[in-house]
Amino acid sequence: MGSRKLIILMAGVSAAALVLYAVLGRTLAGALDVRFGHRVLQMAAGKTTDSRMFIQMRLREAVFLLTAAALIALAQFLAACWINRRTPPRLVWILSALSGFVCLNAFALLAAHTVVFWCLLFTGTGTTHNYTQYRIKWGLTREMQAPKQAVLFGSSQTRAEIDEGILNERLGTRLWTTELHFPGNQVYDMLLNLEDLPPVKVDYVICYLSEGNFIVGPQTESIKFFLNFRNLPEFYSLGGAFTHPNRSFAYGLLGNALPLFRLRDPLLDRILGSSIMNLSQEEWNQSLVPDLATRARTAVVPYYFGPNTVFQKKAFCVFAARCRERHAVLIVCCGQLNPILGRMVDPSFRAGMLAFLRGQAAQDTNIVLLEQAQMPAQTEKDYDDLTHVNTATQARFSDFIVGVLENLMQTNLPAKHGAH
Amino acid sequence: MVFNSLIFLVFLAVVLTLYYPLNHRSQNLMLLAASYFFYGWWDYRFLSLLLFTSLFDYVCALKIEAENRPARRKLFLASSIFVNMGVLGIFKYYNFFAATLRSALEPMGVHLDFPTLHLILPIGLSFYTFLSMSYTIDVYRKEIPATRNALDFMLYVAYFPHLVAGPIVRASYLLPQIQRPRVIKAPEVENGIWLILIGYIKKVVIADRLGQFVDWSFAQPAAPFDNLNAWVVIYAFAFQIYGDFAGYSDIARGLAKLMGFELVVNFRAPYLVSNPAAFWRHWHISLSTWLRDYLYISLGGNRHGRWKTYRNLMLTMLLGGLWHGAGLAFVLWGLYQGLLLVVHRLWSEFRGSPAHSADPHPSGWLGWFKMFLLVAVFFHITCLGWLLFRAGGVRHGEGEWAVVRSYLRAMFRFQGTHLLLNFIIPVAMLGALGLFFQWRNWKMNEFSQWSSSKKALAVTTALALITVMGVFQGAQFIYFQF
C-alpha cells in the first residue's frame, strides 16, 4: 500500500469514528443500555448508578482510543518515512524500532486515562488487580452527578472500616463517595493519590489513620504506581529517599517514563490470570499463623519511631495543605489497630501520632479530627485479623461516618483556603 | 553481576565504549580486566582461584608441548586434570561424597567422622574448569598448539560472556579469535543485538515468570496439585530451565558478537526432537560434545563392542549428571539420561538404523502426525527427568525424595481431576512462547538479512514483551550454581 493511501486510510478511520459517535453515539448508548444496562449496574456494584451515562462515556472513550490509535499509527508511519530519508540505512531499523516503542507507550499513556481500557482488564470482584480497580473508580469520579463529592483515601484498613456503598446508599443524592484506597498505603502514598486525582471538585477527603500509616520499613506498592518525576523534588525535600525501598522507587520512575511499564502488572493479571500473578501473596497468606497473638508479635516489629515516621508526618502536613488548596475538608479518623496488636505497640508511638494529629487539627481548621473516643468502640471481636474489621463493624462505622458527613453538610463547613 | 541486572547494563555500556576505539592488544587487555571485574563483583575472593587454575593450565600446556617423553607429557596432563578436578572436588563434591560414604558405611558399623567444609561454591566453577582442562587435553592430543601468551589464555578462560554459565567453548575455537585482530561487521552486531533481546525474553519473560510458579509449587511440602495439574508444574519447569539456560547462552553469544567474537551455538530446539540422542545434540551442546570428546571417547566410545558402549554411555551421563550438582538426584538424573541413550541405542540396533541419525524429515500428514506423537512422548520422558533435576534443587525439610515421590504419585494418579485452568493457561502461553523460539531457532541468525521494517517490528515487539512481561528481580540463572 502506498504511503499516501495509508495516510488517507488512517485519517479516514479516525474521522469516521468521530462522525459516527457524534451522530449515533446517544442512540447507540440508549440501545446498549436497554440490552446491557442491568448487567452494567450489577457489575459496577454501586460504583455508578446511571448505566446509560456509563455506556455513553465508554463509547466516547472507545472512539477516542480508536482515533488516538489511528493518529499514533500515522505518526509512526511519518516518523519511519522521515527516518528512512534522513538516517544511514544501517540505523534505520534501530530508530524505527525505538519510535515504534515510543508510540506504543504514548498509546498506553492515553489508554490509561480511559475507564474503557481499565474495564477490559476487569476480571471480577476479588480477582481484579488493585490498580485496575483504582483506575476504574478514579475515572468515574469525573462522571458523578451528585452536588457534592467525597473521596476515601488510605490503606486497606480504610476500605475495611468504611463501606462506600453504605455512604452512597444513604447520602448518594447529595454526596457521592468514591473509595480510592490502595493496599499498604501510608500518608505519603495518599498524597500521591491526591495529586493523581482528576481535576474534579472534591468536597471531603476522608482517611482512616492508625499507627500502621506511620511505621518504619514500609512495603508500599503505591510508589510503584503513582510516583512521577515531578514528585521528586518534594519527595526528597520530605526526606523520602532514605525510607523507601529502591525497587519501588525505580519502578515508579520507570513507570512514569514508560507508561507501558506502569501497566504491566494489571495487564499481566489480565493475560496470565491473578492466580499465577499473586503467588507471593498466596505464599504470604500461607505463612500467617492462625493465632493472632503470635502473629501480632511478629507484626509489631516495625512499629517504632524512625525516619519513616518523620517522613510520613511531613507528608501529612503537605497532604492537608493540598486538601485545603482543593477546597476539600479533610476528615481524619484517628483509628486504631486490633487491640491484640495495639497492646503490643509502644504506647509512646501512638501518643506521638495522636499529639501530632491534634497539633495539626489545632493549626488547621480545615481538618476535622475524629478521635477514638468519638468513634464507635472496637474490640478484639470486631476484627477479622490484626488490622481489618469484620462486616458488622464496618457497617457500624460507616453509619457513624454518614452521621459525621450529615453534620458537616448541615453546618456547611467550608474548606478554608490557605487557613492557618 | 548477572546479565539481567541494571548494573550489568551499565558495565556493558562502559566495556563497549572502551572496547571499540582500542587496538587489538589493548582490547584483549581491557576485556581481561573487565572479565575479572565482572567475576569479582560477585565475590572477589574467588578471583585467585580463577587466576590459579588459568595459570596452572597455561604452564602445564607449555610443559606438555615442550616435552617429548610420553610419560612426562602424561604427568603434566595428569597434574592439570588433578588440580582442576581437585578444585572441583573440594568446592563442589567433598561434602556430598563424605556424607554418602558416611551413610554407606554406617550400616556396616563403621563410623567415619569426616569434617564438613563450609565453603561457598564459586559460581561457574564447573564451566571454567572444564574449559581450562579441555585446553590441556587438546594440547596433549596435539590438536592445538599451546599458546605462549598468558594473557590470551587467561582471557580465553575468563571472557565474561561465557565465564559463569558457558557455552563451554573449546580453545581451538576461541583462542584464535582472541589472538587475531577482530573485524566487527555490522550484520554481526545486528544479529548480536537480536540475540541479546531474544535471550532476555527467554530469561526474564519465560524462565523467571514460570520460575515464580515452579518455586512456589516446589516450596509446598507435597505436590500442591494432582494428575494433569502436577504435570503442569513439571512442564513449567521444563520451559523455565530451557528459557533460563538457552536465554543465557543467547545473551552470551549476542554479547560476543558485539565484540567481534563468535561463540558456539549451545541450544537448538531440544523439545522438538523425538529421541534422547537427538536431545543431547540440541540441549547444552557444548557440554554434551565436551563429554563425548573428552570422556566417552576416552573411555573407548563405541569401539569395544556393544556392552562396553552401553557402559561408556552410562558412565558418561552419570558423570554428566554429577557435573550439574553434588546430589543423589543429579546422579540419578544422569543415570536416567544414560539409560534413555542405551535404550534408544538398543532400539535403533533392533531396527537397524544408526542411533545418532537425525530425526527424519516427515512427509505427508501421517508422517507429521507420527513425528508429532514421537516428539510429544519424548517430551514427557524428558519431563520425568526434569522432575529429578528440579528435586535436586529443593531445600526443605522433607528432602528431595519426598518431593519426587509426591510428584510421581500425583502425576500418575489417573482419577477424575478438576483442571486448574488458571494455572494451565498461563503455563501453556509461556510454554508456547518457548516452543516458538525453538521452532524459529534456526532463523535467528538471519536477522541481519531481514528488511528494515521487519527488523523494527520485531525489535519493538521484543521490547514491549520484555517491558510488560519481564521479571526484573535479578533472578540468578539456574546454571550459575553448577
Interface residues (C-beta under 8 A of the other chain):
Chain A: A80 N84 P89 R90 V92 W93 I94 S96 A97 G100 F101 L104 R247 L258 L260 F261 L263 R264 L267 L268 I271 L272 G273 S274 S275 I276 L279 S280 E282 E283
Chain B: A186 E190 R209 Q212 F213 W216 A219 L420 N422 F423 I425 P426 V427 M429 L430 S452 S453 K455 A456 L457 A458 V459 T460 L463 A464 T467 V468 M469 Q473
